[in-house]
Amino acid sequence: MTVRTTVAARRLRAGVLSTLAALALAAGLSGCDLLAPEDGGPPTGVLSDVEAQAVIAGAPPGSALAVLGELAVKGRAPGTGYERDRFGDGWVDVDRNGCDTRNDVLARDLTGETFRPGSDCVVLTGTLDDPYSGRTIEFRRGQDTSDDVQIDHVVALSDAWQKGAQGWDAQRRTEFANDPLNLLAVDGPLNMQKGAGDAATWLPPNRSVRCAYVARQVAVKSGYGLWVTRAEHNAAATVLSGCPDQPLPGDGGPAPEPAPSADVSYADCGAVRAAGAAPIHRGEPGWRDTFDGDGDGVGCE
């Protein structure tokens, strides 16, 4: 490749990126806004193959977006033969600290946790700042209450099965199912809603954690050599295009933190749209009640 060709390619990439940013700004949208409704569910407005490749080409080295570009893109393998117990017999104590993985994750992600008398392992109560909904959930162990907080496999086990894990041995699948990097304590009903979804079919309703959520999926798939489908690849690229510097999470890190709330002020809905923040929701930076004419908690619609 000649220097002239390389320069031309860079200019083309820059032009595509600028066009995408301009289109999003004109529509009052960001990468995360384009993708999923407030209640989660299938993403919409996903980048095309060409657009996704252009965004990835301009990604900072080492970012989640750049690592996404290194993942193999293939179709799903058949789900034939998948069973939960192929990934181990429930929660196990893979790190040999005396506690099963579920209790380890609860102790990591809850605050103010209490333990069963005589145990420093079995979590009885605690408070979860749920990353998926943005709500605060009080956890209490019990037959009718334990499922209020569930442990989500960020990359679902059946999704992994169809994207490379069929070829693993039992030990590696057990390690995967109990890897803290792939586990988050979350709102139970939302975890059930997600099911085996990947980035192409489900994103957390809480928009402020979508970048960190997708980055965690990328980190897990990269670490275990799993592939992504084309639809998943493009959906993940769309989310990460709104946060191109998003890093990969560290091993076993805590739940993703919401995006920092900077001091933001908008004079009117025109300013909200110009900043790409429309629609704006109650509680988000820059919110004013005057933006919400119908009182539904969503302004500048």
Residue pairs with C-beta under 8 A, 6 or more apart in sequence:
12 54
13 54
13 57
13 58
14 58
16 50
16 51
16 54
16 55
17 54
17 55
17 58
20 47
20 51
20 54
20 55
20 241
24 30
24 31
24 33
24 34
24 276
25 274
25 276
28 272
28 273
28 276
28 277
28 278
28 279
28 300
29 45
29 276
30 242
30 276
30 277
31 238
31 239
31 240
31 241
31 242
31 243
32 203
32 207
32 210
32 211
32 239
32 242
32 243
33 207
33 242
33 276
34 43
34 44
34 45
34 46
34 238
35 43
35 44
35 45
35 46
35 203
35 210
35 235
35 238
35 239
36 42
36 43
36 44
36 202
36 203
36 205
36 207
36 210
37 44
37 205
38 205
38 207
38 281
39 205
40 132
40 190
40 193
40 194
40 202
40 203
40 204
40 205
41 193
41 202
42 200
42 201
42 202
43 199
43 200
43 201
43 203
43 235
43 238
45 238
46 200
46 231
46 234
46 235
46 238
47 55
47 234
47 237
47 238
47 241
48 234
49 230
49 234
51 234
51 237
52 233
52 234
52 237
52 238
53 69
55 65
55 237
55 240
55 241
55 244
56 65
56 66
56 68
56 69
56 237
57 69
58 244
59 65
59 66
59 68
59 69
59 240
59 244
60 66
60 244
60 245
62 247
62 248
63 240
63 244
63 245
63 246
63 247
63 248
64 211
64 214
64 215
64 218
64 219
64 240
64 246
64 247
64 248
65 237
65 240
65 241
65 244
65 246
67 218
67 219
67 222
67 248
68 218
68 228
68 233
68 236
68 237
68 240
70 222
71 218
71 221
71 222
71 226
71 227
71 228
71 233
72 227
72 228
73 227
73 228
73 229
73 230
73 233
74 163
74 227
74 228
74 229
75 229
76 162
76 163
76 229
77 161
77 162
77 163
77 164
77 166
78 162
79 158
79 161
79 162
81 161
81 166
82 157
82 158
82 161
82 162
84 157
86 161
86 170
86 173
87 157
87 165
87 173
87 174
87 176
87 177
88 170
88 173
88 174
88 177
88 178
90 100
91 100
91 101
91 102
91 103
91 151
91 178
92 100
92 101
92 174
92 178
93 99
93 100
93 101
94 101
94 174
94 175
94 178
95 104
97 104
98 121
99 107
99 121
99 122
100 121
101 151
101 178
101 180
101 183
102 151
103 121
103 122
103 123
104 180
105 151
105 180
105 183
105 184
105 185
106 113
106 123
106 126
106 139
106 149
106 151
106 185
107 113
107 121
107 123
108 180
108 185
108 252
108 254
109 128
109 184
109 185
109 254
109 255
110 123
110 126
110 127
110 128
110 139
110 149
110 185
111 126
111 127
111 128
111 129
112 125
112 126
112 127
113 123
113 124
113 125
113 126
114 123
114 124
114 125
114 126
115 121
115 122
115 123
115 124
116 122
116 124
122 141
123 139
123 141
124 140
124 141
125 138
125 139
125 140
125 141
126 138
126 139
127 136
127 137
127 138
127 139
128 136
128 137
128 138
128 139
128 149
128 185
128 186
128 187
129 136
129 255
130 136
130 137
130 149
130 186
130 187
130 190
130 206
131 184
131 186
131 204
131 206
131 209
131 212
131 213
131 255
131 256
131 258
132 152
132 186
132 187
132 190
132 191
132 204
132 205
132 206
132 209
133 187
133 190
133 204
133 205
133 206
134 205
134 206
134 208
134 258
135 187
137 148
137 149
137 187
138 148
139 145
139 146
139 148
139 149
140 146
140 148
147 188
148 187
148 188
149 185
149 186
149 187
149 188
150 185
150 186
150 187
150 188
150 191
150 192
151 183
151 184
151 185
151 186
152 183
152 184
152 185
152 186
152 191
152 194
153 177
153 182
153 183
154 182
154 183
154 184
154 213
154 216
154 217
154 220
155 182
155 198
155 217
155 220
155 221
155 226
156 194
156 195
156 196
156 197
156 198
157 165
157 176
157 177
157 196
158 196
159 196
159 197
159 198
160 176
160 224
160 226
163 221
163 226
163 227
163 228
163 229
164 224
164 225
164 226
164 227
165 172
165 173
165 176
165 224
165 226
168 176
176 182
176 224
179 220
179 252
180 251
180 252
180 253
181 216
181 219
181 220
181 223
181 249
181 250
181 251
181 252
181 253
182 216
182 220
184 216
184 255
184 256
185 255
186 255
190 204
190 205
193 202
194 202
195 202
198 217
198 228
198 229
198 232
198 235
199 214
199 217
199 232
199 235
199 236
199 239
200 229
200 231
200 232
200 234
200 235
203 210
203 213
203 214
203 239
204 210
204 213
206 258
208 258
208 259
209 255
209 256
209 257
209 258
209 259
210 239
211 239
211 240
211 242
211 243
211 246
211 256
211 259
212 246
212 249
212 256
212 257
213 256
214 236
214 239
214 240
215 240
215 246
215 247
215 248
215 249
215 256
216 248
216 249
216 256
217 236
218 236
218 240
218 248
219 248
219 249
220 226
221 227
221 228
222 248
228 236
240 246
243 259
249 256
261 285
262 285
263 285
264 275
264 277
264 285
264 286
265 286
266 272
266 275
266 277
266 280
266 286
266 288
266 291
269 278
269 291
269 299
269 300
272 278
272 280
272 286
272 291
272 299
272 300
273 300
275 286
277 284
277 286
277 300
278 299
278 300
278 301
279 298
279 299
279 300
279 301
280 286
280 287
280 291
280 298
280 299
280 300
281 287
281 297
281 298
281 299
282 292
282 297
282 298
282 299
287 299
288 299
291 299
291 300
292 298
292 299
293 299
